[in-house]
Amino acid sequence: MPEVSLQLFFSYSHKDEALRDELAKHLTILEWQGVISSWHDRKILPGQEWDHQINDNLNTADIILLLISSDFLFSKYCWDVEVKKAIKRHHAGDACVIPVILRSVDWSGAPFAKLQALPKNAEPVVSRNWHNQDEAFTDVARGIRATAEKLKKERDERRQKQEADKLRLREQEEETRKLQQQQRERLRLQEQKEEADRTQRQEAERLQRQQEQEKADRLQRQRVQEEAEKLRLEQQSTGNDLLSEKGVDYRRLRDLLKAGNWKEADQETLAVMLKASDREQKGWLDLESINNFPCTDLRTIDQLWVKYSDGHFGFSVQKRIWKSVGKDYEKFGDRVGWRKGIFFNKEWLSYSDLTFTKNSPQGHLPALWRELIRIGILEFLMVEKGELGWREFGFRNSGVRFFSRVETCSNI
């Protein structure tokens, strides 16, 4: 890993800029040797925020030089911002603060008064006790070098300790990983054995349930067939026109339509359609049940609606309208009164908003089948695509599917 130089920050008054430059020259050898990398506010580039740059460099410096003079102590920014932050970082052990006495001034009682200052004996750089300023700055540079080497040594020791700790931690983690792997392998083998035993038991139970269910299904189909056959024979013997391939009893639907109870008849239509398609428990028709809906039952339902509405309602009526509008479901909805509004602001009516009288548009009823089939279509989309279908998409597809079946049962 390449050596990283220590960051050195100059905190000074601009009145002492010339002295700062001289000190920087004496520290040049330390920069060339990669021991330090110095920064002061004259390195701020045009367009940069000077306060942000000063704070960033002050908060990341390893060595902070306080260039003490009367002008430094007089500077509100140096005193309130730089000195306070520097002393705080020094006490936290994050940086080393070194006061450098440039010019004679009373600095006793200052926050940095207890810190060892440079030059030696805190003799100001500008003083007759030195042969010249170079002698004073040489002393300062030596003190800074000694501090930098000490900090560098401490940093290297910390890094070595951290690397040793990391190595020890990795070794511990590797040992732990091996032990965990061995434990997991033991558990895996145990779980494999338990899973094999459980699978064997479940398979035996599944086969038993399957056999029982197949037996129950056979009995159920037999009962349904017997009931259907019994009803068919009764219908033949009495000349009943309420025919059903599934043994559905249409007498209540007939009575409701005969009495003009259109809403109740529409709800009864829902019930018998579910029964005729063996979907009573599901409560909606899927694609398969739409495509295989018994034609006999479809004709019976339609004939009842057409007969008792005087040709105003019924599947066959809706089929003719459907074909006349080019199988456009929105136009179909407009014709039968399932959509209301003006121009592009038309909306599909909810079931509660429909009109259950013969004053409604032709083909207005039956209407509950659209909800019955729409739910199935949307359920299919949700399962197949992982998302709910759109309202109009579901309506459009339900109409296409249902009227396709109505057309297949050509006698309707």
Secondary structure, DSSP 8 states (H G I E B T S, - for coil): -----EEEEEE--GGGHHHHHHHHHHTHHHHHTTSEEEE-GGG--TTS-HHHHHHHHHHH-SEEEEEESHHHHH-HHIIIIIIHHHHHHHHTTS-EEEEEE-S----TTSTTTTS--BSGGG--SSSTTSSSHHHHHHHHHHHHHHHHHHHHHHHHHHHHHHHHHHHHHHHHHHHHHHHHHHHHHHHHHHHHHHHHHHHHHHHHHHHHHHHHHHHHHHHHHHHHHHHHHHHHHHHHHHT-----SS----HHHHHHHHTT-HHHHHHHHHHHHHHHTT-TTT-S--HHHHHT--HHHHHHHHHHHHHHTTTSSSHHHHHHHHHHTTT-HHHHHHHHT-EESSGGG-EE--GGGS--STTS-TT--S-HHHHHHHHHHHHHHHHHHSS---HHHHHHHHHHHHHHHHHHSTT-
